[in-house]
Structures are given as C-alpha cells and as structure tokens.
Amino acid sequence: MKQSIRGKKHFSLIELLIVIAIVAILAGLLLPALNQAREKARNTACINNLKQLGFAFLQYAGDNSDMLPQADYYMEKGSFLLWTNALMGANPHAETGKE
C-alpha cells in the first residue's frame, strides 16, 4: 500500500489485480461444489416425488378394493390416454388431431 501526501493509504493497481485474481480462483474452486449440491437437491426432490406417487397409489388402492388405477383410458374415436402421459402433461387429443 502506498501512502498519499494527505496520509491516506491507497491500493496500487498490482495489489488490486492480485486480490481480484485470488477471488476469481476461489470462486472457480467453489462452483463445482455448488453444482454438486444443486444436483443432489434435484435428486432428493425427484425421490420425494416418487415417494408421494407411491403414497397416492396406495391410498387409491385402499379406497378402491385394492385395485390400482387403470393404465389407459379410451377416449372418443379410438384415441387413448395413458395416466403416465397425463402426469407428464401430454396432450390427450394429440392422436385425434383435436386441440
């Protein structure tokens, strides 16, 4: 650090660039760890969603003589909708051309 005429201390350009480089290196080291944490959070959310679907099926079976939901539902003009596609938001009229 240099001291100016008035007695205040100032950083030189080299010192400032070194600090910026160190901060960039530390950020580069932390980013992979953050990405791993984000991926683990996604996996946990997915597992929780599967668990909730399992509970929903068990509750449905409990209310309907221990029968699970029908896998497909036939609609007008020979088209059908799988409940797995319905869960993922598929268009039920995609095969018939209706919107």
N, C-alpha and C positions, 0 to 999 in steps of 0.2 A: 504494500500500500504506500502510496505517495502522500506526502503532506503538502497542502497548498499554502499559499502565503498567509491566508487567514487562519490557519491551524486546523482546517477540516481535512479528514482523511478521505481519499478517493481511490477507487479501484483502477488499476491500469487495464488496458484492453486485453492484454495477455491473461491476467488473472480472471477477468470476466469470461473469456473464452474457455479457460480451463474449467471453471465452475459449470458452464453450460455443457461442456463435453462430459463431465462426471455425471451430471444429472441425466443426460441422454443415455449413458451407459447403464446407469441404474434402472432407468425406465425400460430399456431393452431387456434387462435381466428379469424384470417383473412381469412383462407381458405374457410370456409362456405360462407362468404360474396362474395368471388371471384367466387365460384361455382354458386351462385345465379345470379351474374352479367352475367356470361357466358351463363347460361340458358335463361336469359331474352334476351340476344343478339341473341341467336338461334331462340327464338320465334319471335323476331322482323324481322329477316331475312326471316322466313317462311311466316309471314303475308305479307311482301313485295313481295315475290314470288307469292303468291296467288293474290295479287292486280295486278301484272304485267300480270298474266294469264288472269284475268278478262278483263284488257285493251286490250289484244291481241284478245280475243273472240269478244269484242265489235268492234274492228277495222275490223276483218274478216267479221263480220255480216254487217257492214257498206259497205264493198266492194262487198258483195255477196247477195244482195236483202234481207237483214235482216235474213239470214239463218245462223245458227251455223254450225260448222264443223260436218261432218258425224261421228257417234260414232265408226263405224267399217269399215274396208276396206278389201274386199275379195281379196285374192291373188290366185296364181295358186294351183290347186289340192285341193280346198276346205278349205285351211287354211285362217285365217283372222287375222288382226292386229287391236287391239283397240288403239285409239290415246292416251288413258291414259297410256297404257303399253309402247307405243312408247316414251312418255315423260319421263318415268322412265327408259328407256334404255333396255326394254325387247327385246329378240331375235325374229325377225319377222318370222324366219323359225323354231322355236322350235317345232311346232306341226308336221311339214313335215319331220323332220329329216335332213334337209339340213343345212349346215353351210355357 
